[in-house]
Amino acid sequence: MPESDKSQPVGVIGAGSFGTAIANLLAHNTDVLFFSRKEETVASINSKRHHMGVDISDRVRATSDPEEVASACTLIFPVVPSVSFRRMMHSFGPFLRPDHILIHGTKGFDTNEIEEELIPGKGIGRRDVNTMSEVILQESAVIRVGCLSGPNLASEIMEGQPTATVIASRFDEVIDAGQAVLSSRYFHVFGTHEILGAELAGALKNVIAVGSGMLKGRGMGKNIQAMLITRGLTEMVHFGQRLGAGSKAFLGTAGIGDLVATATSKNSRNYTFGFRLGQGEKFQDIRDSMPELAEGVRTLRIVRHLAKNMKLRVPIIEMLYSVVFDELDMERAIEFLMTYPYDIDVDFM
């Protein structure tokens, strides 16, 4: 951050598991103003110094006032679910200035207020789908935006385990500001200008992680799991290229790194959702019992219909959609993918 800004706290919007992990990470280097819209959450954090199963640093103070966050902090990390992101920006937008820096940590898509359940009937096109950085630009005067991507399993971060992340932005000062407040001996921060690729990789890998969890839930081994992950990466790259991103971001920490972590860990909500589905639990029962919905489930619905609109071949996404939303038998889906006439192994380089 610029020298004049070092005395300012850094804002974090969203008191879920990842927002909590980011707040505690930031507290190694700076004071933090931690926003939750729930008054009871704010009161509990400030009084008990405990939230989401972890102790909260004394350098973190919670608030439910958007104006307070915007006036006190130049650098802000919004970390809220994709389905709530535009609504959150509606609340903060009037208080945000062009000199603010926003680095979001949300891995999903915004559908411009099209209700999720209406997508299958109406269809969806590129103009209906936004990344979170696009929503920030649409809903505020902020110019300098970035995204936080990479293998960021919240539970491991909160345990203090070492990991790395990527801050993607078109602006060097955004990357520099993020690195200055997040870097520590256990948290390495890479930088890239490939923001669209990083955002798409972060969203799309959640879909593949759902599928990987399904295979494990069915008792499948590592061979077919590896096939799903690698062929899933190919679909991610093709999808990204069609939306205007290069393949570079998909082959680094924000792509392969995040994909491997999310698609193989029981600490991943997306993997866990797929695992439980693979074991025979019903979609609605799993959804109702999870404290935070797996982003990959919502993303799956969006990208399947967007791919259909773009006439893009994505057999893994298509089969996962059919299993999750149309109750296609998993054995039939696996058989389809095993016999799918893939042309060559790697076709995006």
HELIX and SHEET records of a PDB file:
HELIX    1   1 GLU A    3  ASP A    5  5                                   3    
HELIX    2   2 SER A   17  LEU A   26  1                                  10    
HELIX    3   3 GLU A   39  LYS A   48  1                                  10    
HELIX    4   4 PRO A   66  ALA A   72  1                                   7    
HELIX    5   5 SER A   82  PHE A   92  1                                  11    
HELIX    6   6 GLY A   93  PHE A   95  5                                   3    
HELIX    7   7 GLU A  116  LEU A  118  5                                   3    
HELIX    8   8 ILE A  119  LYS A  122  1                                   4    
HELIX    9   9 ARG A  126  ASP A  128  5                                   3    
HELIX   10  10 MET A  132  GLU A  139  1                                   8    
HELIX   11  11 ALA A  154  MET A  158  1                                   5    
HELIX   12  12 ASP A  172  LEU A  182  1                                  11    
HELIX   13  13 ILE A  195  GLY A  217  1                                  23    
HELIX   14  14 LYS A  222  ARG A  242  1                                  21    
HELIX   15  15 LYS A  248  LEU A  251  5                                   4    
HELIX   16  16 THR A  253  GLY A  257  3                                   5    
HELIX   17  17 ASP A  258  THR A  262  1                                   5    
HELIX   18  18 ARG A  269  GLY A  278  1                                  10    
HELIX   19  19 PHE A  283  SER A  289  1                                   7    
HELIX   20  20 GLU A  295  MET A  310  1                                  16    
HELIX   21  21 PRO A  315  ASP A  326  1                                  12    
HELIX   22  22 MET A  330  MET A  338  1                                   9    
SHEET    1   A 8 VAL A  60  THR A  63  0                                        
SHEET    2   A 8 VAL A  32  PHE A  35  1                                        
SHEET    3   A 8 VAL A  10  ILE A  13  1                                        
SHEET    4   A 8 LEU A  75  PRO A  78  1                                        
SHEET    5   A 8 ILE A 101  HIS A 104  1                                        
SHEET    6   A 8 ARG A 144  SER A 149  1                                        
SHEET    7   A 8 THR A 163  ALA A 168 -1                                        
SHEET    8   A 8 PHE A 187  THR A 192  1                                        
SHEET    1   B 2 HIS A  50  HIS A  51  0                                        
SHEET    2   B 2 VAL A  54  ASP A  55 -1                                        
END                                                                             
